[in-house]
């Protein structure tokens, strides 16, 4: 694995994949607007909900399973970010993601004694 972006400006494999997907979203020219993308995102969330319901009911996973449906949600959400903020750079998105991660870690990562 290549060093992460904080080390000599190189990206890890995961970062390259995400960065390339964000760029791909910007290249798609099919006259969709944010409402089209949002509608598609809601559909993907419903498919994820169905997978969760299957799991809760003890049924087997569908074709994509929770992982596949969650990835669909992530990709649609990235597309929504891209279409509503076309000038957002990967580095700016990474900053927002890091802030959100730290917030989640602070709120949900602590045990009963406040330790993370």
C-alpha positions as CSV (number, residue, x, y, z in Angstrom):
1,X,0.0,0.0,0.0
2,X,1.2,3.4,-0.9
3,X,1.7,6.0,1.9
4,X,-1.4,8.0,2.8
5,X,-1.9,11.5,1.6
6,X,-0.4,13.0,4.7
7,X,2.9,11.3,3.8
8,X,4.7,13.1,1.0
9,X,1.5,13.8,-0.9
10,X,0.9,10.3,-2.0
11,X,-2.6,8.6,-1.9
12,X,-3.4,5.1,-0.7
13,X,-5.1,2.7,-3.0
14,X,-8.4,3.4,-1.2
15,X,-8.0,7.2,-1.7
16,X,-7.2,6.8,-5.4
17,X,-10.4,4.7,-5.9
18,X,-12.5,7.3,-4.1
19,X,-10.8,10.3,-5.8
20,X,-11.3,8.6,-9.2
21,X,-15.0,8.0,-8.6
22,X,-15.5,11.6,-7.6
23,X,-13.9,12.7,-10.8
24,X,-16.0,10.1,-12.8
25,X,-19.2,11.6,-11.3
26,X,-18.1,15.0,-12.7
27,X,-17.6,13.5,-16.2
28,X,-21.1,12.0,-16.5
29,X,-23.2,14.1,-18.8
30,X,-26.7,12.7,-19.0
31,X,-28.7,15.8,-18.1
32,X,-29.4,14.6,-14.6
33,X,-29.9,17.1,-11.9
34,X,-29.6,16.8,-8.1
35,X,-33.2,15.8,-7.8
36,X,-32.7,12.9,-10.2
37,X,-29.6,11.8,-8.2
38,X,-31.4,12.2,-4.9
39,X,-34.4,10.1,-6.2
40,X,-32.0,7.4,-7.2
41,X,-30.3,7.6,-3.8
42,X,-33.6,7.1,-2.0
43,X,-34.2,4.0,-4.2
44,X,-30.8,2.6,-3.2
45,X,-31.6,3.3,0.5
46,X,-34.8,1.3,0.1
47,X,-32.9,-1.6,-1.4
48,X,-30.5,-1.4,1.6
49,X,-33.5,-1.4,4.0
50,X,-34.8,-4.5,2.3
51,X,-31.5,-6.3,2.8
52,X,-31.5,-5.3,6.5
53,X,-35.1,-6.6,6.8
54,X,-34.0,-9.9,5.2
55,X,-31.2,-10.2,7.7
56,X,-33.4,-9.4,10.7
57,X,-36.0,-12.0,9.5
58,X,-33.3,-14.6,9.2
59,X,-33.5,-14.9,5.4
60,X,-30.6,-15.1,3.1
61,X,-29.0,-12.1,1.5
62,X,-30.2,-10.9,-1.8
63,X,-28.0,-10.7,-4.9
64,X,-26.0,-7.7,-3.7
65,X,-26.3,-8.3,0.0
66,X,-25.9,-5.5,2.6
67,X,-22.4,-4.7,1.3
68,X,-23.4,-4.3,-2.3
69,X,-26.4,-2.2,-1.4
70,X,-24.4,0.0,1.1
71,X,-21.8,0.6,-1.7
72,X,-24.7,1.7,-4.0
73,X,-25.8,4.2,-1.4
74,X,-22.2,5.4,-0.9
75,X,-21.7,5.9,-4.7
76,X,-25.0,7.7,-5.1
77,X,-24.2,9.9,-2.2
78,X,-20.9,10.8,-3.7
79,X,-22.7,11.5,-7.0
80,X,-25.1,13.8,-5.1
81,X,-22.1,15.6,-3.5
82,X,-20.5,16.0,-6.9
83,X,-23.5,17.3,-8.7
84,X,-24.4,19.8,-6.0
85,X,-20.8,21.0,-5.5
86,X,-19.0,20.4,-8.8
87,X,-15.9,22.4,-7.7
88,X,-15.3,20.4,-4.6
89,X,-11.8,18.8,-4.7
90,X,-11.0,15.4,-3.3
91,X,-8.9,17.1,-0.6
92,X,-11.8,19.3,0.5
93,X,-14.1,16.2,0.6
94,X,-11.4,14.4,2.6
95,X,-11.3,17.2,5.1
96,X,-15.1,17.1,5.6
97,X,-14.9,13.3,6.0
98,X,-12.2,13.6,8.6
99,X,-14.2,16.1,10.6
100,X,-17.3,13.8,10.4
101,X,-15.2,10.8,11.4
102,X,-13.8,12.6,14.4
103,X,-17.3,13.7,15.4
104,X,-18.6,10.1,15.2
105,X,-15.6,8.9,17.1
106,X,-16.2,11.5,19.8
107,X,-19.9,10.8,20.1
108,X,-20.2,7.1,19.4
109,X,-16.7,5.8,20.1
110,X,-16.5,6.3,23.8
111,X,-17.2,3.5,26.3
112,X,-19.1,4.0,29.6
113,X,-16.0,5.6,31.1
114,X,-15.5,8.1,28.3
115,X,-12.6,6.2,26.8
116,X,-12.3,5.8,23.0
